[in-house]
Amino acid sequence: MSAKISRFAVFSIITSIFVLLIIWKYVDIMLISPTPASRVSGPAQIVERGPILDRNGRILAIQTQMDSVTAWMPNVLDKKNTAKLLSEALNLNPEIIQNKFENYTGFVYIKRKITTTESKRIKDLISEGQIAGISLEPEYGRNYPEQNLTSHLTGFTGIDNIGLDGIELSYNEILAPNSNSVDEIIYGNQLFLTIDLNIQYFSRKLAEKAYSDYNADSVMILVMDAKNGDFLSWVSIPDYNPNTFGKASLAEKNNLPITYAYEPGSVFKVFSLASEMEIGGITANTHFYCGGFYENQFPDELVRINDLGVHGDVSIADIIKYSCNSGAAYASDTVTKEDFYNKINSFGFNGRTGLPFPGESTGILNKPENWSGRSKPTIAIGQEISVSAVQLITAATVLTNRGTLLEPHIIDKIVSPEGKLIKDYKREPVRHVIKPEIAKALLLMMETATEAGGTARRAAIEGLRISAKTGTAQKIDPKSGKYSSSSFIASTLAIFPTDNPRIIMYIVIDTPRGGEFYGGRIVTPIIKELTEELVRYMDIPIDTENIIEHSGIMKLNSSEILVPGKNIPNLIGLSKRELLPLISLPDISVKIKGEGWVIKQDPAPGTEITKGMIINLELE
C-alpha cells in the first residue's frame, strides 16, 4: 500500500511540474516576452545623427529613416509560406528566415534598413494579409548623396548608425552625442569639412581618367589651400559607395593618402635641398659637376648613383630644373647625417600629421646610426625613405608660409543643431623650419622646372607662374627585394602662383602601365588641366606678359659681385631669374619689388658694399 502511494506521489509531482512548465511558457510568450511595440517604443534613447557638409554647406552625409522587417513569432501562423514570400521580397535565402522562425519565440529582426523598393513589396504583402506576424518598423540610417565622390572622407556608419570609418568614426561622439535623456530626440552637431565639392569633382574626374588611361594600381589627387593648410580636395582611386559599403573591397576602402607609405622619388629633392640650405651646407650660389653619376668612397662601401643624363656644371636651381640625381647626392655630402636627419624630421616626415582618420602612416626613415654610406645621398634623391601623400603636401606649406610648417585641416568648423559655432579650425602654425629667404628661393628654383627644358614644362600655363617638382620612383619588387624595372610611382608637386602662393597640388599615379611612367610626362599634363579648372573657378588672375625692351642680356656672375669691400655693379636690365643667386647671400640683403626686369636700384652702381647692406631693386 505504501509503495502505491509513493508511486502516485511521484507521478503527481512530475505531472505538476509539466503543467507548471506549460503555464510558464504561455506567460513568457504572452506576457513577459517583448511585443513589437515594447521592443521599439520602450525607454531607448533616440539620437538623430548630425550632417556632414562641405565648406559651402553642401550635404555629404545626412540622417534618413528606413524600414526594418520584424516578426512577432506568436502571430506567424504559416512559417514555411511566410519565409518563402519574405525571401522573394527581400532577396534572402528562405532557409535563413526559416531558421529564425524555428529558433525565436518572440520578437526577431528579419532584415534591417531595407530599400524603398523592398519596403513597398512588404507593405503590399502585409495589406494583402499574406504574411501575418510581420511588420515594418522605422529605424534611423545614413545616406551619402555624393556616393563615391567623398567616400574616403566621410567613411560610413554601421547597422546601428554608429561610425565605423572616416569622419563618421573619428567624430562619432560629435555627430551623435550621448545623453541621459530618454524622453526626447537628441540632435547631433553639424560637421563642415574644408573640402570644396566642386574642386573635389574636378579632381576625381581627372583621377578616374588617369586610373583608366594608365591601368594604374591607384591615383591620388590632393589640393590644399597654401595659406592655411586646408584640404580643398582629397581624392583616392579606387574608391567605393558608402551607401553600400558592405559590397566594397578592402582595397576600395583603403584611404591611401593617409595610410599608404611609398618612396617619393625626385619630388623629395625640394625638401633635401631646402634642409641643406638651412643647415648651411649649400647656398643658392653653390655649384656641382654632374658627369652622369654620383660617386663617393665611404669607409664601408663605394657608392655610385646613376643619373638620367650628363648635366655638367649645375647650380642648385639646375638640380631642381633638370632633376639631377648627381647634384642632389653631392649636395648631401655637405652636411652631417645627424643634421640632415633632424631637419628632414622638422618638415614632418617620419611623423603623423594628426588628421582625423584611422590608420595614419608615419612613413619610414631610419635613424642615422643605422645608415650606411649610401643612405644620405640616396635619401637626398627620394629613396630609402617612405612618406605618405599627406605628409608631403603638408611639408610643402613650409615653402608657401615663409618657412613655417602648418597643421593640415580637413575639418572647417563644428556647428550645434541650433546653428551656434562650437569650434572653428583656424590657421595653425606648427614650427619654424627654414628661413623665409630660403623658402622664397626654393619656389623660384621650382619655377624654373616649368620653363623650357625643365622636367615640369608640360604643367606650364601662359601668364601664370607655377613652381613644380616632378618625381619618378622605382618600386621594390616584393619577390626579389630589389628595385623593379617595370613598376614606378609617378608624381608631381605644384604650387601657384609662385610669387603669392594660393594652391598646393600633389598628384600620384601608382604603377602606371602602357609605356609612359615618368612624372614629368604623365602627371604634369594633369597638373595643368586641374590648374586651369581652378584658375577659372577661383578667379586666380593670369598676367598678360608685357615685353620690356632693354639694352641686352646681361650675365650675372654671383661669385664675383656683392662681396663686402667691392662696389655694387649695375643691375639695371637683369631679369628676376638672373637675380636668383643673390637672394640667400649671407652678408647682403636683396629686396625685390615687382616682376620683370630691374628698372631701378638703390644704392646706385659703384657704391661700396658693406656687411648688412640692404639693396632695393624695383622690377617692371
C-alpha positions as CSV (number, residue, x, y, z in Angstrom):
1,M,0.0,0.0,0.0
2,S,2.7,2.4,0.9
3,A,4.5,1.6,-2.4
4,K,1.4,2.5,-4.4
5,I,1.1,5.8,-2.5
6,S,4.7,6.5,-3.2
7,R,4.4,5.9,-6.9
8,F,1.2,8.1,-7.1
9,A,3.1,10.9,-5.3
10,V,5.9,10.8,-7.8
11,F,3.5,10.7,-10.7
12,S,1.6,13.7,-9.2
13,I,4.8,15.7,-8.7
14,I,6.0,15.1,-12.3
15,T,2.6,16.0,-13.7
16,S,2.5,19.2,-11.7
17,I,6.0,20.2,-12.9
18,F,4.9,19.5,-16.5
19,V,1.8,21.7,-16.1
20,L,3.8,24.5,-14.5
21,L,6.3,24.5,-17.4
22,I,3.4,24.8,-19.9
23,I,1.9,27.7,-17.9
24,W,5.3,29.4,-17.6
25,K,5.9,29.1,-21.4
26,Y,2.5,30.6,-22.0
27,V,3.1,33.5,-19.6
28,D,6.6,34.0,-21.1
29,I,5.2,34.3,-24.6
30,M,2.1,36.3,-23.9
31,L,3.0,38.5,-21.0
32,I,6.8,38.7,-20.5
33,S,8.5,38.5,-23.9
34,P,8.6,41.9,-25.5
35,T,6.0,42.8,-28.1
36,P,6.9,44.7,-31.2
37,A,5.5,47.8,-29.6
38,S,7.5,47.4,-26.4
39,R,10.6,46.4,-28.4
40,V,10.6,49.7,-30.3
41,S,8.9,52.2,-28.2
42,G,10.5,51.4,-24.8
43,P,12.8,53.8,-23.0
44,A,15.5,53.8,-25.7
45,Q,17.4,56.9,-26.5
46,I,16.8,58.3,-30.0
47,V,19.7,60.2,-31.5
48,E,19.4,62.0,-34.8
49,R,23.0,62.0,-36.2
50,G,24.2,65.4,-37.4
51,P,25.0,66.0,-41.0
52,I,28.5,66.2,-42.6
53,L,28.8,69.1,-45.2
54,D,31.4,70.6,-47.4
55,R,32.8,74.1,-46.7
56,N,29.9,75.6,-48.6
57,G,27.2,73.7,-46.8
58,R,26.5,71.0,-49.5
59,I,25.4,67.8,-47.8
60,L,27.9,64.8,-47.8
61,A,26.1,62.7,-45.2
62,I,22.7,63.0,-43.6
63,Q,20.3,61.1,-41.4
64,T,17.5,59.2,-43.0
65,Q,14.6,57.0,-41.8
66,M,14.5,53.5,-43.2
67,D,12.2,50.5,-42.6
68,S,13.3,47.2,-41.0
69,V,11.4,44.0,-41.3
70,T,10.4,42.3,-38.0
71,A,8.4,39.3,-36.9
72,W,6.3,38.7,-33.8
73,M,6.5,34.9,-33.7
74,P,3.3,34.1,-31.8
75,N,1.4,35.7,-34.7
76,V,3.3,34.0,-37.5
77,L,0.8,31.2,-38.5
78,D,2.3,29.7,-41.7
79,K,6.1,29.8,-41.1
80,K,7.0,28.0,-44.3
81,N,5.0,30.1,-46.7
82,T,5.9,33.3,-44.8
83,A,9.6,32.5,-45.2
84,K,9.1,31.9,-48.9
85,L,7.3,35.2,-49.5
86,L,9.8,37.2,-47.4
87,S,12.8,35.6,-49.2
88,E,11.4,36.7,-52.6
89,A,10.6,40.2,-51.4
90,L,13.9,40.8,-49.6
91,N,16.2,38.7,-51.8
92,L,17.2,36.5,-48.8
93,N,17.8,32.7,-48.5
94,P,14.5,31.2,-47.3
95,E,16.4,28.7,-45.1
96,I,17.9,31.7,-43.1
97,I,14.4,33.1,-42.5
98,Q,13.0,29.6,-41.6
99,N,15.9,29.1,-39.2
100,K,15.0,32.4,-37.4
101,F,11.4,31.2,-37.2
102,E,12.4,27.9,-35.6
103,N,14.8,29.4,-33.0
104,Y,12.9,32.5,-31.8
105,T,9.7,32.6,-29.8
106,G,9.1,36.4,-29.5
107,F,10.4,39.4,-31.4
108,V,13.1,39.0,-34.2
109,Y,14.6,41.1,-37.0
110,I,14.3,39.6,-40.4
111,K,16.2,42.3,-42.3
112,R,17.2,45.8,-41.2
113,K,17.2,49.0,-43.1
114,I,15.8,47.8,-46.4
115,T,15.4,49.7,-49.6
116,T,12.3,51.7,-50.6
117,T,11.6,49.0,-53.3
118,E,11.7,46.3,-50.6
119,S,9.5,48.3,-48.3
120,K,6.8,48.6,-51.0
121,R,6.9,44.8,-51.5
122,I,6.5,44.1,-47.8
123,K,3.7,46.7,-47.4
124,D,1.8,45.1,-50.3
125,L,2.1,41.6,-48.7
126,I,1.0,42.9,-45.3
127,S,-2.0,44.7,-46.8
128,E,-3.0,41.5,-48.7
129,G,-2.9,39.6,-45.4
130,Q,-0.3,37.1,-46.7
131,I,2.4,37.5,-44.0
132,A,0.7,37.5,-40.6
133,G,3.0,38.5,-37.8
134,I,5.4,40.5,-40.0
135,S,5.8,44.3,-39.5
136,L,7.7,47.2,-40.9
137,E,9.4,49.3,-38.2
138,P,11.1,52.6,-38.8
139,E,14.9,53.0,-38.0
140,Y,17.4,55.7,-38.5
141,G,20.0,55.2,-41.2
142,R,22.7,57.2,-43.0
143,N,22.6,58.4,-46.6
144,Y,25.6,59.7,-48.6
145,P,24.1,61.7,-51.6
146,E,27.5,62.2,-53.3
147,Q,28.2,58.4,-53.1
148,N,31.8,57.7,-54.3
149,L,32.9,61.3,-54.5
150,T,33.7,61.8,-50.8
151,S,33.7,58.2,-49.6
152,H,37.2,58.2,-48.1
153,L,36.4,61.4,-46.2
154,T,33.0,60.6,-44.7
155,G,33.6,56.9,-44.2
156,F,30.3,55.2,-43.2
157,T,28.1,54.0,-40.3
158,G,27.1,50.5,-39.4
159,I,23.6,49.0,-39.0
160,D,23.2,50.7,-35.6
161,N,24.1,54.1,-37.0
162,I,27.5,54.2,-35.3
163,G,30.5,55.4,-37.2
164,L,32.8,52.7,-38.5
165,D,35.3,54.6,-40.7
166,G,36.5,58.0,-41.8
167,I,35.0,61.2,-40.3
168,E,31.9,59.2,-39.2
169,L,34.2,57.1,-36.9
170,S,36.6,59.8,-35.7
171,Y,33.8,62.3,-34.8
172,N,31.2,59.8,-33.8
173,E,30.5,61.5,-30.4
174,I,30.3,64.9,-32.1
175,L,27.8,63.8,-34.7
176,A,25.8,61.6,-32.3
177,P,26.4,62.9,-28.7
178,N,25.4,60.8,-25.7
179,S,22.7,62.0,-23.3
180,N,20.9,60.7,-20.2
181,S,17.5,61.9,-21.6
182,V,15.1,59.3,-23.0
183,D,12.1,61.5,-23.4
184,E,13.2,63.5,-26.4
185,I,15.2,63.2,-29.6
186,I,18.9,64.1,-29.2
187,Y,20.2,66.0,-32.3
188,G,23.8,65.7,-33.3
189,N,26.2,68.6,-34.3
190,Q,26.8,69.7,-37.8
191,L,30.3,69.0,-39.2
192,F,31.7,71.2,-42.0
193,L,34.7,69.9,-43.9
194,T,37.3,72.1,-45.6
195,I,36.6,70.3,-48.9
196,D,35.1,72.3,-51.8
197,L,32.8,69.8,-53.5
198,N,33.4,71.5,-56.9
199,I,37.2,71.1,-56.6
200,Q,36.6,67.6,-55.4
201,Y,34.6,66.8,-58.5
202,F,37.3,68.4,-60.8
203,S,39.9,66.3,-59.1
204,R,38.1,63.0,-59.1
205,K,37.2,63.3,-62.8
206,L,40.8,63.6,-63.7
207,A,41.9,60.9,-61.3
208,E,39.4,58.5,-62.8
209,K,40.7,59.2,-66.3
210,A,44.3,58.7,-65.3
211,Y,43.4,55.5,-63.4
212,S,41.8,54.1,-66.6
213,D,44.3,55.5,-69.1
214,Y,47.3,54.1,-67.4
215,N,45.7,51.0,-65.9
216,A,47.2,52.1,-62.6
217,D,47.1,50.5,-59.2
218,S,45.9,53.7,-57.7
219,V,45.7,57.5,-58.3
220,M,45.8,60.2,-55.6
221,I,45.0,63.9,-56.1
222,L,45.3,66.3,-53.2
223,V,44.6,70.1,-53.4
224,M,45.4,72.3,-50.4
225,D,45.0,76.0,-49.6
226,A,48.6,77.2,-49.5
227,K,47.9,79.9,-46.9
228,N,46.2,77.9,-44.1
229,G,46.7,74.2,-44.7
230,D,43.0,73.4,-45.5
231,F,42.4,70.5,-47.9
232,L,40.2,71.6,-50.8
233,S,40.1,68.2,-52.4
234,W,41.0,64.7,-51.3
235,V,40.7,62.0,-54.0
236,S,41.9,58.4,-53.9
237,I,41.0,55.9,-56.6
238,P,39.9,53.2,-56.3
239,D,37.0,54.2,-54.0
240,Y,33.5,53.0,-53.1
241,N,29.9,53.9,-52.4
242,P,29.4,54.3,-48.7
243,N,25.7,53.7,-49.1
244,T,26.6,50.0,-50.0
245,F,29.9,49.8,-48.1
246,G,29.4,46.1,-47.4
247,K,30.0,45.4,-51.1
248,A,33.3,47.3,-51.2
249,S,36.7,45.5,-51.2
250,L,39.4,46.3,-48.7
251,A,41.4,48.0,-51.5
252,E,38.5,50.3,-52.3
253,K,38.0,51.2,-48.7
254,N,41.7,52.0,-48.2
255,N,42.2,55.7,-47.6
256,L,45.6,55.8,-49.4
257,P,46.6,59.4,-48.8
258,I,46.8,58.8,-45.1
259,T,47.7,55.0,-44.9
260,Y,50.0,54.3,-47.9
261,A,53.7,54.9,-47.4
262,Y,56.0,54.9,-50.5
263,E,59.3,56.2,-51.8
264,P,58.6,59.7,-53.2
265,G,61.4,59.9,-55.7
266,S,62.7,63.2,-57.0
267,V,59.9,65.3,-55.6
268,F,61.8,64.9,-52.3
269,K,64.8,66.8,-53.7
270,V,62.9,70.0,-52.8
271,F,63.0,69.2,-49.2
272,S,66.5,67.7,-49.1
273,L,68.0,70.8,-50.8
274,A,66.0,73.1,-48.5
275,S,67.3,71.2,-45.5
276,E,70.9,71.5,-46.7
277,M,70.5,75.2,-47.3
278,E,69.1,75.8,-43.9
279,I,71.8,73.7,-42.2
280,G,74.4,75.8,-44.1
281,G,76.0,73.1,-46.3
282,I,75.0,74.9,-49.6
283,T,73.6,78.2,-50.8
284,A,71.8,79.3,-53.9
285,N,75.3,80.0,-55.4
286,T,76.7,76.5,-54.8
287,H,77.6,74.5,-57.9
288,F,78.4,70.8,-58.5
289,Y,79.5,68.9,-61.5
290,C,77.3,66.2,-63.0
291,G,79.1,63.7,-65.1
292,G,76.1,61.4,-65.4
293,F,76.6,59.8,-62.0
294,Y,77.5,60.4,-58.3
295,E,80.4,58.5,-56.9
296,N,82.0,58.6,-53.4
297,Q,84.2,56.3,-51.4
298,F,82.8,55.7,-47.9
299,P,84.6,53.6,-45.2
300,D,82.1,50.8,-45.7
301,E,81.5,51.0,-49.4
302,L,82.0,52.7,-52.8
303,V,78.7,54.4,-53.6
304,R,77.6,55.1,-57.2
305,I,74.3,56.6,-58.1
306,N,73.4,56.9,-61.8
307,D,71.8,60.0,-63.4
308,L,69.4,60.2,-66.4
309,G,71.9,62.4,-68.2
310,V,75.2,64.4,-68.1
311,H,74.2,67.8,-66.9
312,G,77.7,69.3,-66.5
313,D,78.0,72.2,-64.1
314,V,74.8,72.6,-62.2
315,S,73.5,75.2,-59.7
316,I,71.0,74.3,-57.0
317,A,68.3,75.7,-59.3
318,D,69.5,73.4,-62.1
319,I,69.3,70.4,-59.8
320,I,65.6,71.1,-59.4
321,K,65.0,72.1,-63.0
322,Y,66.6,69.0,-64.6
323,S,66.0,66.7,-61.5
324,C,69.7,66.0,-61.4
325,N,70.5,63.0,-59.1
326,S,74.2,63.6,-59.1
327,G,73.9,67.2,-57.9
328,A,71.4,66.3,-55.2
329,A,73.6,63.5,-53.9
330,Y,76.7,65.7,-53.9
331,A,74.8,68.4,-52.0
332,S,74.1,65.9,-49.3
333,D,77.8,65.4,-48.7
334,T,78.0,69.0,-47.4
335,V,76.0,68.2,-44.2
336,T,76.3,65.6,-41.4
337,K,73.8,62.8,-41.4
338,E,72.6,63.8,-37.9
339,D,71.8,67.4,-39.0
340,F,70.2,66.1,-42.3
341,Y,68.0,63.6,-40.4
342,N,66.8,66.2,-37.8
343,K,66.0,68.8,-40.5
344,I,64.0,66.3,-42.6
345,N,62.1,65.4,-39.4
346,S,61.3,69.0,-38.8
347,F,59.4,69.1,-42.2
348,G,57.0,66.5,-40.6
349,F,58.4,63.4,-42.3
350,N,58.6,60.3,-40.1
351,G,55.7,61.6,-38.0
352,R,51.9,61.8,-38.1
353,T,50.0,64.9,-39.3
354,G,47.2,64.4,-36.8
355,L,44.5,64.3,-39.4
356,P,41.3,62.6,-38.0
357,F,41.5,59.4,-40.0
358,P,42.3,55.9,-38.7
359,G,45.4,54.1,-39.7
360,E,47.7,57.1,-40.4
361,S,51.2,56.0,-41.5
362,T,54.3,57.7,-40.2
363,G,56.3,56.7,-43.2
364,I,59.8,55.2,-42.8
365,L,63.0,57.0,-42.0
366,N,65.7,55.1,-40.2
367,K,67.8,56.8,-37.5
368,P,71.2,58.0,-38.7
369,E,73.1,55.4,-36.6
370,N,71.5,52.8,-38.8
371,W,72.5,54.5,-42.1
372,S,75.1,53.1,-44.5
373,G,77.4,55.2,-46.6
374,R,74.8,55.1,-49.3
375,S,71.9,56.3,-47.1
376,K,72.4,60.1,-47.1
377,P,72.8,60.6,-50.9
378,T,70.1,58.1,-51.5
379,I,67.6,59.8,-49.2
380,A,68.5,63.1,-50.8
381,I,67.1,61.9,-54.1
382,G,63.9,60.4,-52.5
383,Q,64.9,56.8,-52.0
384,E,65.5,54.8,-48.8
385,I,62.7,56.9,-47.2
386,S,59.0,56.4,-47.4
387,V,56.3,59.1,-47.0
388,S,52.6,59.4,-47.2
389,A,50.9,61.8,-49.6
390,V,49.5,63.9,-46.8
391,Q,53.0,64.2,-45.2
392,L,54.5,65.5,-48.5
393,I,51.8,68.1,-49.3
394,T,51.8,69.3,-45.7
395,A,55.6,69.7,-45.8
396,A,55.1,72.0,-48.8
397,T,53.3,74.5,-46.5
398,V,56.8,75.4,-45.3
399,L,57.6,76.8,-48.8
400,T,54.3,78.8,-49.0
401,N,54.4,80.2,-45.5
402,R,57.9,81.8,-45.3
403,G,59.5,78.7,-43.8
404,T,56.8,77.8,-41.2
405,L,55.1,74.4,-41.2
406,L,51.3,74.5,-40.9
407,E,48.9,72.0,-39.3
408,P,46.8,70.4,-42.1
409,H,43.0,70.6,-41.7
410,I,40.1,68.6,-43.1
411,I,37.5,69.9,-40.6
412,D,36.5,73.5,-41.1
413,K,34.1,74.0,-38.2
414,I,31.6,72.3,-35.9
415,V,28.2,73.9,-35.5
416,S,25.5,73.0,-33.0
417,P,21.9,71.9,-34.1
418,E,20.8,75.4,-33.3
419,G,23.4,77.0,-35.5
420,K,25.8,78.0,-32.8
421,L,29.5,77.9,-33.7
422,I,31.2,75.3,-31.3
423,K,34.7,75.2,-32.9
424,D,36.3,77.0,-35.8
425,Y,39.6,75.5,-37.1
426,K,41.9,78.4,-37.8
427,R,45.4,78.5,-39.4
428,E,47.7,76.7,-37.0
429,P,51.5,77.1,-37.3
430,V,53.4,74.1,-36.0
431,R,57.1,75.2,-36.1
432,H,59.6,77.3,-38.0
433,V,61.6,75.0,-40.3
434,I,63.7,77.2,-42.7
435,K,64.4,80.9,-43.2
436,P,61.9,82.9,-45.2
437,E,64.5,83.7,-47.9
438,I,65.3,80.0,-48.4
439,A,61.6,79.2,-48.8
440,K,61.3,82.0,-51.4
441,A,64.5,80.8,-53.2
442,L,63.1,77.3,-53.4
443,L,59.9,78.5,-55.0
444,L,61.8,80.4,-57.6
445,M,64.0,77.4,-58.3
446,M,60.9,75.2,-58.7
447,E,59.6,77.7,-61.1
448,T,62.5,77.0,-63.5
449,A,61.3,73.4,-63.7
450,T,58.2,74.6,-65.6
451,E,60.3,76.5,-68.2
452,A,61.6,75.2,-71.4
453,G,63.9,72.2,-70.7
454,G,62.5,71.7,-67.2
455,T,61.0,68.4,-66.2
456,A,57.7,70.1,-65.3
457,R,57.4,72.1,-68.5
458,R,54.2,70.3,-69.5
459,A,52.5,71.9,-66.5
460,A,53.2,75.5,-67.7
461,I,50.3,77.9,-68.3
462,E,51.0,81.1,-70.1
463,G,50.6,84.1,-67.8
464,L,50.6,82.0,-64.6
465,R,53.7,81.5,-62.6
466,I,53.9,77.9,-61.4
467,S,56.5,76.2,-59.2
468,A,56.7,72.5,-59.6
469,K,58.9,69.4,-59.0
470,T,58.4,66.1,-60.7
471,G,59.2,62.6,-59.4
472,T,59.6,59.1,-60.7
473,A,60.4,56.4,-58.1
474,Q,61.1,52.8,-58.7
475,K,59.1,50.4,-56.5
476,I,60.6,47.5,-54.7
477,D,59.9,44.1,-56.3
478,P,58.4,42.1,-53.4
479,K,59.9,38.8,-54.9
480,S,63.5,39.9,-55.4
481,G,63.6,42.7,-52.8
482,K,65.3,44.9,-55.3
483,Y,64.1,47.9,-57.3
484,S,61.7,46.9,-60.1
485,S,62.5,47.7,-63.7
486,S,58.8,47.9,-64.6
487,S,56.9,49.3,-61.5
488,F,57.1,53.0,-60.8
489,I,55.4,55.8,-58.8
490,A,54.9,58.9,-60.9
491,S,54.2,62.2,-59.1
492,T,54.3,66.0,-59.3
493,L,54.1,68.7,-56.6
494,A,52.9,72.1,-57.8
495,I,52.5,75.4,-56.1
496,F,50.9,78.5,-57.7
497,P,51.1,81.5,-58.1
498,T,54.8,81.4,-57.4
499,D,55.0,85.0,-56.1
500,N,51.9,84.7,-53.9
501,P,51.0,81.0,-53.4
502,R,47.4,80.1,-53.1
503,I,47.3,76.5,-54.0
504,I,49.4,73.4,-53.3
505,M,48.7,70.4,-55.5
506,Y,50.1,66.9,-55.3
507,I,49.3,64.1,-57.7
508,V,50.5,60.5,-57.5
509,I,50.0,57.7,-60.1
510,D,51.0,54.3,-58.6
511,T,52.3,51.8,-61.1
512,P,51.2,53.3,-64.4
513,R,51.1,50.7,-67.3
514,G,51.3,51.1,-71.0
515,G,54.7,52.6,-71.8
516,E,54.9,56.1,-70.2
517,F,55.8,56.2,-66.5
518,Y,57.7,59.5,-65.8
519,G,56.1,62.0,-63.6
520,G,57.2,64.8,-66.0
521,R,55.3,63.1,-68.8
522,I,52.1,61.7,-67.4
523,V,51.4,63.7,-64.3
524,T,52.3,67.3,-65.3
525,P,49.5,67.4,-68.0
526,I,47.0,66.5,-65.3
527,I,48.5,69.3,-63.1
528,K,48.0,71.7,-66.0
529,E,44.4,70.6,-66.6
530,L,43.4,70.8,-63.0
531,T,45.2,74.2,-62.6
532,E,43.2,75.6,-65.5
533,E,40.0,74.4,-63.8
534,L,41.0,76.1,-60.5
535,V,42.1,79.3,-62.2
536,R,38.6,79.7,-63.7
537,Y,36.7,78.5,-60.6
538,M,38.7,80.5,-58.0
539,D,39.3,83.6,-60.1
540,I,43.1,83.3,-59.9
541,P,44.4,86.1,-62.0
542,I,46.6,85.4,-65.0
543,D,49.0,88.1,-66.0
544,T,49.4,89.2,-69.6
545,E,53.1,89.2,-70.3
546,N,54.4,92.6,-71.4
547,I,57.7,92.7,-73.3
548,I,60.0,95.4,-71.9
549,E,62.8,96.5,-74.2
550,H,66.2,96.9,-72.7
551,S,69.8,97.2,-73.8
552,G,70.5,93.5,-74.0
553,I,71.1,90.3,-72.0
554,M,73.4,90.7,-69.0
555,K,75.1,87.7,-67.3
556,L,75.5,87.9,-63.5
557,N,78.4,86.1,-62.0
558,S,77.3,85.9,-58.4
559,S,80.7,84.6,-57.2
560,E,82.4,87.9,-58.2
561,I,79.9,90.5,-57.0
562,L,78.1,91.7,-53.9
563,V,81.1,90.9,-51.7
564,P,81.9,93.4,-48.9
565,G,84.6,95.7,-49.9
566,K,83.8,95.7,-53.6
567,N,81.4,98.0,-55.5
568,I,77.8,97.3,-56.4
569,P,77.6,96.6,-60.2
570,N,74.9,98.0,-62.5
571,L,71.9,95.6,-62.1
572,I,69.6,97.5,-64.4
573,G,68.1,95.3,-67.1
574,L,68.5,92.0,-65.2
575,S,65.6,89.6,-65.0
576,K,64.3,88.2,-61.8
577,R,65.7,84.8,-62.8
578,E,69.2,86.3,-63.1
579,L,68.8,87.8,-59.6
580,L,68.0,84.3,-58.1
581,P,71.6,83.7,-56.8
582,L,71.5,86.9,-54.8
583,I,68.6,86.0,-52.5
584,S,70.4,83.9,-50.0
585,L,73.8,85.7,-49.8
586,P,74.9,85.7,-46.1
587,D,76.1,89.2,-45.7
588,I,73.9,91.2,-48.0
589,S,70.1,91.6,-48.1
590,V,68.5,92.0,-51.5
591,K,64.8,93.2,-51.6
592,I,63.0,92.8,-54.9
593,K,59.7,94.6,-55.7
594,G,57.7,93.9,-58.8
595,E,58.0,91.5,-61.7
596,G,60.0,91.5,-65.0
597,W,63.4,93.3,-65.2
598,V,65.3,95.7,-63.0
599,I,64.4,99.4,-63.8
600,K,65.8,101.0,-60.6
601,Q,68.3,100.1,-57.9
602,D,69.3,101.6,-54.6
603,P,72.2,102.2,-53.6
604,A,73.4,103.3,-57.0
605,P,76.0,101.3,-59.1
606,G,79.6,101.9,-57.8
607,T,78.6,102.2,-54.1
608,E,80.9,100.2,-51.9
609,I,79.4,97.1,-50.4
610,T,79.3,96.7,-46.7
611,K,78.1,93.9,-44.4
612,G,74.4,94.1,-43.5
613,M,73.7,96.4,-46.5
614,I,70.2,96.3,-48.0
615,I,69.9,96.6,-51.8
616,N,66.5,97.5,-53.1
617,L,65.6,96.6,-56.6
618,E,62.5,97.6,-58.5
619,L,61.3,95.5,-61.4
620,E,58.9,96.1,-64.2
